[in-house]
Amino acid sequence: MADPQLTLEMNDLLVEMRGMASAAPSLRSLQDCIVRAIAEKLPRYNWTGFYMLDPMEPETLVLGPFVGDPTPHVRIPITQGICGAAAASGETVVVDDVNADPRYLSCSIRTKSEIVIPIYAHGRVVGEIDIDSHTPAAFTLLDRSFLEEAARIVGGYIERSAAPADSVGPHQSL
């Protein structure tokens, strides 16, 4: 079902993601496909990736599949950074100017804004989608709606699958 408020590209991506979620053999495979599709169709999203809570250390986010420049932040305690804030609060965090936010963990001097969307499964936060842009204040309510629906698709996949832990492991850029 298309959301008439979203852009054509966003609606098309959500349809594609739902198809991916119905066919993906693993969470990592689904995440790989999602970050690639977003990077291809929404190039103003300059870094797109997943962080998932480590099942062995549930207070730590572990970098999963991503597209964009490498990041030194492969493990983030939920007490640190914008990613940590989103995981700890369970709420989407939008930062229009990362340089003005003391929580920001610098990854790239080119990053100007960030949005982080928690992923829920079985009623709890299990990870998040993290997007950076080289444009200040890049993320609108449309971006938020689109990405929150993408997070619901991933959360639904996790709920239907046996083990969300397959997302945790060596990080990789795609």
Order of alpha helices (4+ residues) and beta strands (2+ residues): alpha-alpha-beta-beta-beta-alpha-beta-beta-beta-alpha-beta
